[in-house]
Amino acid sequence: MNERQFNTVIVIVAAGFTAFFAVVVLPPLIADPDMLGAFAAGFDNPYSSGYSADTIACWLILAAWVAFEAKEKGVKHGWVCVAVGAMPGVAVGYAAYFLLRARQAAG
């Protein structure tokens, strides 16, 4: 897979996830804007708890990676990707960071 194909794949996956999030999560969140309740609902059963814990761990790893590369490699504006990783999701945050650091490395 070349870089252009990689970038295309991650943009498609991030856009697909964002669309899924918008269709599935936003309507109930708009109807009941209880963010804490929405967060807690991710831990309703052992299976969703596992996925939720994995997502939180992935977001923490993204945040650590962004902080490390900001200092060690001079990657700028990674904090935006960490914020995007919180909403709509870590998949979008990772995709954005891959694209951001590739552009900065090339330029």
C-alpha angles and dihedrals in degrees: 000000000000126000095262092052090047092051091048092050095049092046091051092048093046092047091047092051091047091051091048090048091049093051100040106030108028100060095057090041091053090048091050111018094193100136094182091051091048090051092048091049088067087070098053096120138008093265097050088042090057093050092045093050090048091051092050091048091049090051091050090050090050090051092050092047092050092048091048095048093044089061102031101036103021096241106169131211095014089135087074089062091050089052091048087048089062093051126046090004154291092268089062092044092053093046091050092048093049090052093043096051093043090054092047092047091050096046 
